């Protein structure tokens, strides 16, 4: 007798994107461990980064990679409805967290019977992120501390903040410059 499972991949906005059925080995030590092995250190990124070993261009790309990896025989992997539940059910979700570099990751949680298991996918809290440029800027903390020059290897930026590495540590700064005692947005 086979142990069936369903794996659901969720989009970046946490909507079900794709669900697939697996005919056999659906238990945690089987399909769960194989999913864990496939997803270990996976990074969701917007462009190719040669320093990363495992990456997907969004959750849709990850879903395609999963099907390509697990589909071996005629009947073993089948795309199914998101509401179809099996003996074991796995959810793969996009993870966004503020603070330390934990964005661009995925999580894997499995449920079987009355048991739930979270699978460890990352060996550390810091992922290698592509440095886009090195900048120097004046930074004035919101609490009024003395302005200081900063040098930062930028990993991401928006209109208000820049994030990156300063002295080997990840930091996030309000992106501004000071001209004649006035803080001017960059």
Steps between C-alpha positions, in 0.01 A plus 500: 500500500633844407515813718367790296590866537412843368756780464378858460725783387378846603569819306691796642160643605418175687237382248503131397692483173529129425415175678622158399415147611761233563390136492753351745744571790304805616607473866747745662802268467419442130355784293555754781872425516528505121329840487734622775805379306379672181412830675806518728668843459256599218493876432216679321658777293413735217815444297773241461776511763801276428589482871178315586476124455120471514272775375163555339366808323190525715271235644364409154851405390541299821173313429625408152833379642318281756285332234804444277693350794229266632319389182657169404223257402168528320288494818724617787447881494170660395390865527186510717252744655626698801207377713580130447657359820709186530649300787794745513480864386798731448503878460787691340475873567698814422652650816544871557633628828646834589827549679777255422521362151231235494295620207506309173464166675240227512353297784382139497234374742341157486186360662416134539224370725518719810872575463655814350867527408708803395803407293835678545611645165777747581825451687537862614317833522706680238455422132750618242330789322624668188675829570382748235737787581713663768377837624612766743237722658425711802273333751305681771302272730145609575593549867728794408843343539798668340507444120766255380642392167422138419632259239259222414496209254138533385282189464166679459359850512176686469412869519544513876745230612814330378604160628834329479824411669711738705815348652368153413171541689159549342344838580209710383527880486266787430626616163561873530758770459553812700545836328526819707356334812198370304429131446423448132358167374733328258 
